[in-house]
């Protein structure tokens, strides 16, 4: 018998797909702190959890790899005062 999808779960999945995402990969150690938070080994967050200054701090930290989805990258470039790449 197949399960009926939970509408609340589907709404959360749809919401996660539409919110710009930032993936942070920590190459230091579990709990390494930068930008006011302790980082796990690899986690994807909604970009709205961070200020532009925090994202810039993450990007400038050699022990963190930061992957922004295209929408988040464009927004960050705009905040930095640069024209987004097309």
Secondary structure, 3 states (H helix, E strand, C coil): CCCCCCHHHHHHHHHHHHCCEEEEEECCCCCEEECCEEECCEEEEEHHHCCHHHHHHHHHCCCEEEEECHHHHHHHHHHCCCCCCC
